[in-house]
Amino acid sequence: MPQFNATPTEHDGVYQECVDHDAMYESLTFVPVIANFLDITTLKGKEELNQLLYSRYEGDSLNVIPTCDCGTLSGGRYLDKLCTNCNTTCTYVTEKALESLLWIQAPRGVTRLITPTAWLMLSNAWSFPSFNLLEWLTNPLYQTNPKTMGKLMPKLQRYIDHDIPRGINHFYENFDTIVALIYRLKIVKDFGPRGDDIQTWIRENRNVIFPKYLPVPSKVGFVVEDSGNSTYIDDTITLAFDAIRTIIAIETATIPLSANRSQANAVTAIKTLAQYYLTFAADTLGGKPGVFRKHVFGGSLMFTGRAVISSLSKRHSYDELHLPWSLAIQLLKLHIASKLLKPPYRMTSTVINNLCRDYALKYHPILDEVMTTLIREAPMGKLPCLFQRNPSLNRGSCMLLFITRIKTDPKDNTIGFSVLTLKACNADYDGDEMNLMLILDNYTYRRLSRLEPHLFALDLDTPRRISRYLTMPGPVVSTIAEWLHKGS
């Protein structure tokens, strides 16, 4: 599968790094199933392919009985035994390795495949509104429409005049020559994010762009869930299914396909598999209802909190936060316990736990006193924290701010946040939530000090220019203007 790594280069760019799929194939600890030679013309063959492609679950709980992938071995007596039918070990579903049992290899008439990561990177860099150069180079049946290509057509014609055959086989065998030519002819730019950056990426991944084998994503990621009278299937699965069936169709065709047709179908399969990875990463993993938000970003970590923001209307500093009562008790629970265990309180741990639980939604003077003391005893008389709004990655979306006060009204569940630093994190006082992480030591504080809001004042693009993050909201500007007008 694609890996999303920060690859250091002379440009300090961030790229998708290609995996060496052939090396992965050679290092497998079991004999994989090659999809090319599966017979899907029969019902038995289709069922075999389905068992290799996806995991089927019944109900909303996982089966705790150890099984192999095909279900032939099931039960504790077969634990760790190798199934001769599917070549997988009988084990618990939660302990199954995320390895691909099913692989595809370069089909008949095709020398090499293209790894999906490389296809995505090159296709994105070499695409135009009405023309995909990578597909045109690799698919001999890809048609062009000169009427829609405009100024690009004369450049492409200069390439055609070199009489270079098209097709994935020739693209693999003459890759370096073709890449040099398309940049020399300026079909694509040789500078900027679509030029020299891509050429750098090509140099770093050159030896793994064309594998002979490609893994079908692990069946753990392909889930079919039967619940009562309904069945749930992730729609993105169909893209991977289409890619596999396209490869199988090349091998099992009753009448051997022409060389051009075999290469065209192989390119279609690679393109479809790459689209699966892109869709899976964007929707299944990264979308709003995706895995990351459900299980990673949605998880509550120690010394963190999240709440709706509201405006600080009284006199305040631009870098301060006022925390709601219940959030502060949970955020500072260990600090509170440390205070209450010592004189003058001398409470037991049980009493402290009950106090924090019973008064999470009610005011208690002792808790108020302890939290006020914690803020006062902080090195600067305020508690530093990182304050952030997901999923923004803009400069200023994550700031180093300071907790200066705990709200004593348990009904106010909002974090008081200055309007003077609102712009950088692209937030509004209309129900936006923001999260914070308490900074626990001076070392971490010093390392994060560059995130203080006043350091976003200057623009990074133009010298001596004020950053747009210092812009005040319209209502604030109107209020100031009205006050100045009346004052004059």
Secondary structure, DSSP 8 states (H G I E B T S, - for coil): --EEE----TT---EEE---HHHHHHT-SS--EEGGG---SSHHHHHHHHHHH-EEEETTS---S-B-SSSSSBSGGGTT-B-TTT--B-B-GGG-----SEEEE--TT-S----HHHHHHHHHHTEETTEEHHHHHH-TT----HHHHTTHHHHHHHHHTT----SHHHHHHTHHHHHHHHHHTTSS-SSSTTTHHHHHHHHHHGGGSS-SEEE---GGGSEEEEETTEEEE-TTHHHHHHHHHHHHHHHH-SS---HHHHHHHHHHHHHHHHHHHHHIIIIIITSTTSHIIIIITTS--TTEEEEEEEE--SS--TTEEEE-HHHHHHHTHHHHHHHHTSTTT---HHHHHHHHHHTSSS--HHHHHHHHHHHHHSTTSSEEEEEE-TT--STTSEEEEEEEEE-S-TT--SEEE-GGGTTTTT--TTT-EEEEEE--SHHHHHHHGGG-GGGGSB-SSSTT-B-GGG---HHHHHHHHHHHHHH-
